[in-house]
Each structure stands twice: as structure tokens, then as C-alpha cells.
């Protein structure tokens, strides 16, 4: 017979809730940091959205195609 571990796996709902909470906290911290650096609230929000979009797209980072220098 196989033995089950006494610890239960956290539920999917709890994991999702914790992930959303962490994301919200991180976005708030990033916005505060950008506002302290002199960006407007609208600029800061746009920059955060763009950064998350870049992360979620999972595409390789584009490099500038120049001739050196």
C-alpha cells in the first residue's frame, strides 16, 4: 500500500489568491517607486502594464540591429 503524506497540498483557489495578492502588491510597489522618480501616475501605470505584457508574452528580447560601434 502507498502511504499519503500527512500534509495536504494547498488548494488551487488558495494558490491563485496568493499569486494575485503578490502581483497586486508588486504592482503597487513598482508604481510608488516610479512616482518617486518623477513619473506621472498615468505614465507609471502604462509602464507597469507594458512590463507585465512583455513578461507574459514570453518572447525573446529584441536586440538592436546596428552596425556595431
N, C-alpha and C positions, 0 to 999 in steps of 0.2 A: 504494500500500500504506500501511496505517496503522502508525505506529511505536508500540510499547509503551514506557511509561516504565520505566527500569531498576529503580526502587524498587517493591517489592511492597506490596500492601495488607495491613495486618495481618489475621490470621485472625480469624474470628468468635469462636473459642474464646478467643483472647488478649484481645480487646476485652471479652468478657463477664467474664473472670477479673480484668482490671484494674478494671472497674466494680464488681465485688463487693468487691474489695480496698479500693477507695476508699470505698465505702459502709461497710464494716466499720470502717475507720479513723476515719471521720467520726462514726459512732455511738459509738465508744469515747471519742473526744474530747468529744463532747456530754455523755455520761454522766459523765465525770470533772468537767466544768465544773459540771453540776447538783449533783453530790455536794459539790463545794467550796462551793456556795451554800447548803448545808444541807438538801437534799432527801434522803430515804431512797433506798436503791438501788432499791427497788420502785417508788417514785414516779418516779424518774428514767427507769427503763426504760419505764414506762407513758407518760410524756410524750414520749419519743423515738418510740415506736410510733405514738402519736396524730399527731405531727407528720408522720411519713412517710406515714401513711394520708391525711392532708389533702393532702399534695403529690401523691400518686398518684391521688387521686380527680379532680383537675384541675377541680374545681368553683369557681365564683367565690366570693369571700369574702363571707359574710353580714354585713350591716351591721345595727346595732341600729335597730329601727323605733320610735323615740321621737318625742316632740313637740317636739324642739328643746331648747334650754337648755343 
